[in-house]
Amino acid sequence: MVCLPPPYTKCITSLVRKSTAINDTNTTETEQDMQRRLLAGRTADGQQPEPAPLPGPTAAPAMVGLAQAWAPGRPVLARLPAPLRLAAEVLLLDYLGYTWHRLLHSPLLWRLHRVHHSDLDMDLTTAWRFHFGEMLASIPWRAGLPALLGVRPASVLGFEAVFEACTAFHHSNWRLPFAVEHRLVRLLVTPRTHGIHHSQVQRETDSNFGVVLTLWDRLHRTLRLNVPQQALTIGVPTYPHAAGLSATRLLALPLEPL
């Protein structure tokens, strides 16, 4: 069996699912015709399948590299006892993630970040749907500042593993039992919480910026939990059709008008 990276599984699954269903008609399709159609990248009804999200890179190499180069000579956090230093490093890294996410919703950086929000079917693959320009732009904030403050490389690497795991978790379409959700959201960002952030309603998009902890949304009063899931419409209003968002267009999306 050949295993594809997660960003490409949505497109393949969609193609196979749609290609094997013949839309309530009596027409049949030979195996040879099906092979030609699949090679042409079309579904059984002749339409283009939903495009695969762009596989997003990670800022981890830059974060660890800068921490190795700059952190040893920075005494800011080095003065703290070991347990307090680790706690401070984790909180600092998560807070920088929160503040960077808020910056991404400013007009200039939204040009890059809307690639992520344009996904109309939020699931695990959405966690990797980021423009490479957004990752590059994040390096001074998410990698440079921790290094200047003396966050150790091991702390950066360990936190980034948790950061990526939490990003995958809260972008998933996993329906947690309400009782579990209610308890978990007191500390961590959950799929329901982050789903509100992906809403097309502006006041809902401008909430729930946390990545790992909900602490920062609570402190900055940006936490919103009172939106029924059935009332959510995911995506960006400007881009209501997934078929129009090819990989080529997503790469060029930052150049389009806001």
C-alpha positions, 0 to 999 in steps of 0.5 A: 500500500502506498501512503500519501501525506495527509494534505493530499488524501482529501482530494484522492478520497473525494475523487474516488468517492465521486467517481464511483457514484453514477448520479441516479442515472441509467448510464454505465461507464466502461472500465476503460472510460473510467480510467480515461476520466480519472487520468483527466482528473474528473468525477463521474458527473464530469466536474473537477474534484475539490482541490487538495490543500497546499501542503503547509511547511512548518516554522520548526527548523527556523525556530530551533536553528535561531534558538541554537544560534542566539539563545545561549547568550541571552540571560533573560530566562536563564536566571529562573529555576529550571521548572519555572524556566520551562513553564515560562518558555512554554507560556511565552511560545504559546502566547507568541502563537496567539499574538501572531494569529491575531496579526494574521487577521490584519489586512496585510497578513490576511492576504496570506492567511485567507488561503487557510480560511478558504477551505469550505470543509474543515477537517484534518487537512485544513491544518496543513493548508497554509501559504508558504509566504505565511510561514516565512513571514512568521519566522521573525515573530515566532522564531526570532523573539523566542531566541532573543529571549533565551528560549532553549532549542529543546523547549522550542522543539518540544513545544512545536511538536505539541503546537502541530499536534494541537493544530491538527486536533482542533482542525479535525472534524472529531465530534467530542461528547459535549461533557468532554468538550466542556471540560477540555475547553477550560484549558485547551482549544477544541475542534468546536472552539476553533470551528467558530473561528473559521466561520464566515461571520466576521465577529466569529472569525475575530475570536478564538485565536488560541492554538494550544491554550484558551488562556490567552483568549480568556485574558484578551476577551476574544473567547467565543463559545456560544455559537451553535455548531449547526449555525456555522458556515465555514470559509471566506464569503469571497470564495464560496466555491471550492472548485474555483480554488485550484492549487495554482490560484491558492498560490496567487491568492495573496495578490488578489484584492481584499 
